[in-house]
Amino acid sequence: MLGARVGAEARRTGCVLAGVATHAGPVVRTLALRQAAAVAGELAAALSALAPAVAGEALPPESTSQSFFRVREVELSDQQAALHGVLVVHRGLEDLCDAPLSGADLALEVAGMRQSVLDLTGAGPGAGPDPVPPVAVPEPGAGASPESEWSARWLVGHQVHVLFNVCAAVAVADATRHLRHGDGDAALLRLADATVYVRGFPAAMAHASAIPADHYMAEIRHTMAPPSVDVPLSGRQHRGYRLFRAAMKDLLSEVPDSYEQLASRAPELAEARGALLEADIVDGERHVTLAYSMVHLRRSIAQKPEGPDNAVAELRLMRHRRAAQYASLIRFGDHYIADAVAGLRHS
Ligand code: HEM
């Protein structure tokens, strides 16, 4: 545990984050986000009083993608992991004060942030929403130009996405371990946590992309391809996301039963697994439409010029493969696609 002060700050942050999503109007919503950002800042200060943050820039990146998105991978103590996670949440919240996100995506992203604060600090959600004393919310500064704000948002949203990927991978791996040890109740809890994160994936993706498509095309896209970087960047290179995919594969090797088989022997587990898999399919679906809004029918920067597909077609294929794989595992599986994919495999 990280101490009573951190525990109390973490629970307070969790309560304030739980309140953000319920604020509907834009003015109240911005105030709620400012308050949440201020509270997350206080939690970061409490954590860094225990030991300062690791200087990420001093660590070698594992890939060009990590270097571009300012992500690093290193062994951390519990305190350091909590601090760095909270710093990502803090930056994300500050940016959300100005980012034009839908209310639904805001609720999902903030729910993922809340879950990560609770998981990383080891603080339970508490018995109920403790009364949260008001915090001093700093006045918004004069602000950077919209263009630099949009370019920063592209990185900040990606960092929140990476945080969710890693936390989801840990939650799924925990659930699988509990299932192997026969602790079904603990597995259900971690599957529910994982689902919060996976629902947050497309919300964080929408956050990163809450910028004009023209700005992406003119100012950001070319910085992710040679000669600006040595290799073209692709989402496939995100190592945190690969960790999540590996954890999902392991989970499904532990519980490979069809939805009906699982529902007859462990109905709650069938529902919890179904919720997670549905969230994963929807993430794939939203990626298609998001990429379409940004690049329309262009080839992605990472595709070989001679290849048949464009970015949208490639993402659609990813969605279809996932939906086919999960069709028998969920209640409302996409059996048309599963049959079509099976037919293609046999032809
Ligand atoms: C914040 C998270 C993400 C955002 C905002 C995002 C956004 C985008 C955008 C805008 C494109 C079109 C790229 C272009 O040509 O300009 C794209 C393509 C693509 N993304 Fe993502 N993406 C994210 C994460 C991921 C992750 C984790 C994966 C993991 C598989 C992924 C896989 C792909 C693939 C396969 C393509 C098309 C082909 C390629 O670039 O390799 N993305 N994404």
Boltz pocket constraint, residues with backbone or C-beta under 6 A from the ligand:
constraints:
  - pocket:
      binder: B
      contacts: [[A, 157], [A, 158], [A, 161], [A, 201], [A, 204], [A, 205], [A, 206], [A, 208], [A, 209], [A, 221], [A, 233], [A, 234], [A, 235], [A, 236], [A, 237], [A, 238], [A, 241], [A, 287], [A, 290], [A, 291], [A, 294], [A, 295], [A, 298], [A, 299], [A, 300], [A, 301], [A, 302], [A, 303], [A, 310], [A, 311], [A, 312], [A, 314], [A, 315]]
      max_distance: 6.0
